[in-house]
Amino acid sequence: MQQILCLHFSGSSNAIESVRKIRAMQAEYQDAEIHVYCSIEFPEVFSLVIDRALIHTEKPRGISFDKIYDLSPEATTFWTKLTIGSWPKPWTDIASVDFIKKVPAFDLASTGITGKYIVYALEGEFVTQVLDYPNIVRLLDKLDTSIILLGNSWDENLGYRFNKIFPEKVYNLCKVHSHSEMAAIMRGAEFIITHDSPMLEIAQILGKKTFAIFGPTTSTLPASDSLTILENKGLGCRPCAPKLLNYCPLNHFHCMKDIDLSPLINASKTL
């Protein structure tokens, strides 16, 4: 059996793209065992397509790899390439089909959640990619359906606060589940709210109706019947350049504070 190693040392915005590259690689090397060497924050993302035991956050030892590919060559340092003992080739092919290895069945009733629900995926790589706190509170207040909050450990504190404000309808499941389990929860939602994060890509691959909130960044995905993009188009400072930060360089954050969320709110009233 061939042993293949993939490198991913880019940001979370490219993690799903790298996952789709692995799916394309699996189609070409159907009998190979594919490993991933990645940053410590990404194992759960890659567990969507390969077994967790084949994902490494430290240099894999004791394995002789037949091929080594770099999924994000622009982000992998010279020293990382040097430590693996072989210069990797870039892999560019991307799978166009559903990349999720297995979306498990998920029993939400055991957590006390029954009936229709909306998923709000809070996750964002930067603070500025997440809707500002007062706007989230106003949005949650106007949504009558049960809302499940999903996200990482950073989002857990936000989720805790929103649950305390709206205990009857907001459920905080941040940090509780793996990405494959979150995909299962998203699959059962009436629709999904996301920011610019890998959760948006997962929602679209699941074929779910999605409202994507964009602040300092702009979408690389076109609007469609399943994707509504909410953004403030009247700002000359978007997209935020040259480098995304955890604060607004112009100190106004109008891209999120002045965003029109009415399409999302109106959609919730039809459920």
Steps between C-alpha positions, in 0.01 A plus 500: 500500500631844409553748784433864407564803721319832451609828655259776605636807680267767367215677681152371571361679194698250287437193716185391316674554166776268621239245609356506147851448362533189716169369361640543149816319609295215647326460164835475318677281759213274606723236664736742677512594868493880514644683802480873582761705685329824607482777759355400837166679442399296192477127585121503533459667161704229328316230694211571260683297236765281665536309824617702799793260555650610167505870593823632653570829676866404548742362243392139432775256594565137408309523171661485156282706267488421129374846407483837679267776383458857624137615511594861577852558363475876543470458879738212575835625626837390366586351839186286510584364157855438609401304814293244307810402303343540157391793288121466448320554172198734493157339461243716321213269397179564695206262533173635367287240681388468861826475693364389836610148588203426724239724653382301802146482626453739789236482774426861593202395713745362758629855549149636556460649152187399309312638200626742239824688554746739338877456527717807560867411444687772690846395387736753338877506460516866614280694744410739217351214297229448764190719526535756779352405838202746511394395149511131594281570806248693286502222239442221752219703658315518166531130418204305639625150416744306719861597422797265541835674534801311361865596514839444655637560850535874433127516416398314816500812718284688250261206483478488878397867515237466229351194672469700823327786318262270306481176703172386342621495140881522475701181549876530540674197345830678432812291572283195572514319165744404225466647149334181375245518785444870430439409135234252618330770709516744208344242268180500709465880522231704324777731387848603609658831594877524462782749476800471266628168634535133405149447639365689197669252265365205699147644490516542124634151440213366711268691266346705780331838465762735643520867594867602502597821680809669355672797663858592407530217246307425182360167387674276248174302470229645273152571638252227405165350596671335798734789591403853597795732563440779752753782474534877509579579137517875549847509657812593308721334763376150422667259465720594793859517374784424497467261796196401701523604866311442824394865502372750245795707369263797447342454843139494380418133409213615276534182295334307786323768705296633207420174324141428390383175658134532397512220234612259770239619750221484240599145405466391863142625512396256228606187693 
